[in-house]
Amino acid sequence: MRKTLTASLLAAACSSGNSPTADCDPDNGGITLPEGFCARVFADEVGVARHLVVRENGDVFVALEDASHASAGTTKIRGDNARGGVLALRDTNRDGRADLRVRFGEAGGSGIALRNDTLFFSTIT
């Protein structure tokens, strides 16, 4: 039996064995996980992700912080990935990786929540 968890921008899977399964990246997306867990990268190069929410259909909404904000702690991110707002991610072909990305808003933020069909996003102001 297998349970699937979504964490940060990785889809992590809990498996009964110690080795990664076909659903996981061979290197667990470059992170170290406890025994029995494995991970796959759902999306990368998204910017400074602060928080996220996942809809029942698998859509992921990410609150992005402006990369120039002090708490972001990075000056390496440039261009569109450096700005804030919300990033919506969808896996349209069901391969476990986001292939549709829609970004909206400009202000950097932190809080994000879903209630019924309403998405709430909080800027730093």
C-alpha positions as CSV (number, residue, x, y, z in Angstrom):
1,M,0.0,0.0,0.0
2,R,1.3,3.5,-0.9
3,K,0.4,7.0,0.3
4,T,1.2,10.0,-1.7
5,L,2.1,13.3,0.0
6,T,2.7,16.7,-1.6
7,A,5.4,18.8,0.1
8,S,6.9,22.1,-1.1
9,L,7.5,21.6,-4.8
10,L,8.2,18.0,-4.5
11,A,5.8,15.1,-4.6
12,A,7.0,12.7,-2.0
13,A,5.9,9.1,-1.8
14,C,6.0,6.8,1.2
15,S,6.9,3.3,0.1
16,S,7.2,0.0,1.9
17,G,10.8,-0.6,0.7
18,N,14.1,1.3,1.2
19,S,14.7,2.0,-2.4
20,P,13.1,4.6,-4.7
21,T,10.3,3.4,-6.8
22,A,9.6,4.2,-10.5
23,D,7.5,7.2,-9.3
24,C,10.5,8.8,-7.6
25,D,13.5,10.6,-8.9
26,P,16.6,8.4,-8.5
27,D,18.3,11.1,-6.4
28,N,15.1,12.1,-4.6
29,G,15.2,15.5,-6.2
30,G,18.6,16.2,-4.5
31,I,17.3,16.1,-1.0
32,T,17.9,13.6,1.9
33,L,14.8,11.8,3.2
34,P,14.2,9.4,6.0
35,E,14.2,5.7,5.2
36,G,11.0,4.6,3.5
37,F,10.4,8.0,1.8
38,C,11.3,9.1,-1.7
39,A,10.6,12.2,-3.8
40,R,10.1,13.5,-7.2
41,V,10.5,17.1,-8.4
42,F,7.0,18.4,-9.4
43,A,8.3,21.8,-10.6
44,D,11.6,23.7,-10.4
45,E,12.9,27.2,-11.1
46,V,9.8,28.8,-9.8
47,G,11.3,31.6,-7.8
48,V,11.3,32.1,-4.0
49,A,8.5,29.8,-2.9
50,R,7.1,30.7,0.6
51,H,4.0,28.6,1.1
52,L,1.7,26.4,-1.1
53,V,-1.7,24.9,-1.2
54,V,-3.0,21.9,-3.2
55,R,-6.5,21.6,-4.6
56,E,-8.2,18.2,-4.6
57,N,-7.7,17.9,-8.3
58,G,-3.9,18.3,-7.8
59,D,-3.5,21.9,-8.9
60,V,-0.7,23.6,-6.8
61,F,-0.8,27.3,-5.9
62,V,2.5,28.7,-4.7
63,A,2.9,32.0,-2.8
64,L,6.1,33.7,-4.1
65,E,8.2,36.2,-2.3
66,D,10.0,38.9,-4.2
67,A,13.7,37.8,-4.4
68,S,14.9,41.2,-3.4
69,H,13.1,40.9,0.0
70,A,15.5,40.4,2.9
71,S,14.0,37.2,4.1
72,A,14.4,35.6,0.7
73,G,18.1,35.5,1.3
74,T,19.0,35.3,-2.4
75,T,20.3,37.6,-5.1
76,K,20.9,34.7,-7.6
77,I,17.3,34.6,-8.8
78,R,16.7,37.1,-11.7
79,G,14.0,37.9,-14.3
80,D,10.4,36.6,-13.9
81,N,11.5,34.1,-11.2
82,A,12.6,37.0,-9.0
83,R,9.2,38.6,-8.6
84,G,6.4,37.8,-6.2
85,G,2.8,36.9,-6.7
86,V,1.1,33.5,-7.1
87,L,2.2,30.7,-9.4
88,A,-0.4,28.1,-10.4
89,L,0.9,24.7,-11.5
90,R,-1.0,21.9,-13.2
91,D,0.1,18.4,-14.4
92,T,-2.1,18.1,-17.5
93,N,-0.6,14.8,-18.8
94,R,-0.5,13.0,-15.5
95,D,3.3,12.3,-15.5
96,G,3.8,13.8,-12.0
97,R,5.5,17.0,-13.2
98,A,3.9,20.4,-13.7
99,D,3.6,21.2,-17.4
100,L,1.3,24.2,-17.1
101,R,2.3,27.3,-15.3
102,V,0.3,30.5,-14.8
103,R,1.7,33.4,-12.8
104,F,-0.5,36.2,-11.5
105,G,0.1,39.2,-9.2
106,E,3.3,41.1,-8.7
107,A,3.6,41.7,-5.0
108,G,5.7,39.4,-2.9
109,G,3.8,37.4,-0.3
110,S,3.8,34.7,2.3
111,G,0.4,33.4,3.2
112,I,-1.8,31.4,0.9
113,A,-5.0,29.4,1.6
114,L,-7.8,27.7,-0.2
115,R,-11.4,27.6,1.1
116,N,-14.0,26.0,-1.2
117,D,-13.3,27.6,-4.6
118,T,-11.6,30.8,-3.2
119,L,-7.9,31.3,-3.2
120,F,-6.5,33.7,-0.5
121,F,-3.1,35.3,-0.8
122,S,-1.4,37.7,1.6
123,T,1.2,40.2,0.6
124,I,3.8,41.4,3.1
125,T,1.9,44.6,3.5
